Amino acid sequence: MLEAPDILSTSQDQETDNPNTALTVLYDSHPYTAYAEDLEFMWRWTIYRDHALVQEGCSLTLDASKHSIKHVMAFFNMKSPNSQIEEAL
């Protein structure tokens, strides 16, 4: 099972050879956390619930990633009400 990355090490991953592993935290409200990673040709976004991967995707821009995450979080909000989700995005 994939686990959420450690938020403290997201600015630069010192243990890898790739200097472009910076993650942007787009959403962080228990139990969900969403990240975006700039791959230089697209943005990869991931959503974790309780540190377990529940959804991932890619977008051409950071704004498109934010829109996608907002859409997925709205779906998750319908399944389990959490009024903080809409406010955080």
SVG drawing of the C-alpha trace seen along z (x, -y; Angstrom):
<svg xmlns="http://www.w3.org/2000/svg" viewBox="-23 -28 45 30">
<polyline fill="none" stroke="black" stroke-width="0.4" points="0.0,0.0 1.3,-3.4 1.7,-5.9 1.6,-9.7 5.0,-11.4 6.4,-13.0 5.4,-16.7 8.6,-17.8 10.7,-16.4 8.6,-17.6 10.6,-20.7 13.6,-18.7 14.1,-14.9 17.7,-14.6 17.8,-10.8 17.1,-10.7 19.1,-11.8 16.2,-13.8 16.4,-17.4 12.9,-18.1 11.0,-16.1 9.5,-19.1 5.9,-18.5 3.3,-21.2 0.7,-20.6 -2.6,-21.6 -4.9,-20.4 -4.4,-19.2 -7.4,-18.6 -7.8,-15.4 -8.2,-12.7 -7.2,-14.0 -4.0,-15.4 -3.4,-16.3 0.0,-17.0 1.1,-18.1 4.4,-17.4 5.9,-19.4 7.3,-16.9 8.2,-19.7 5.9,-18.4 2.8,-17.9 1.7,-18.0 1.1,-14.8 -1.4,-15.1 -2.2,-12.6 -4.8,-12.4 -4.2,-10.5 -6.7,-9.5 -5.1,-8.6 -1.7,-8.3 -3.1,-5.8 -3.3,-6.7 -6.9,-7.0 -6.7,-8.9 -4.0,-10.1 -4.0,-11.9 -2.1,-14.3 -2.8,-17.8 -1.1,-20.2 -1.0,-23.0 -1.0,-23.6 -4.4,-25.3 -5.8,-22.3 -4.5,-20.1 -6.2,-22.2 -9.5,-22.0 -9.2,-18.2 -8.5,-17.8 -11.5,-20.0 -13.7,-17.9 -12.5,-14.6 -12.8,-16.0 -16.4,-17.1 -17.1,-13.5 -15.5,-12.3 -17.4,-14.9 -20.7,-13.4 -19.7,-10.0 -18.6,-11.1 -19.7,-14.7 -16.8,-17.0 -17.7,-20.7 -14.0,-21.7 -13.2,-20.3 -14.9,-23.0 -13.5,-25.7 -9.9,-24.5 -10.0,-24.5"/>
</svg>
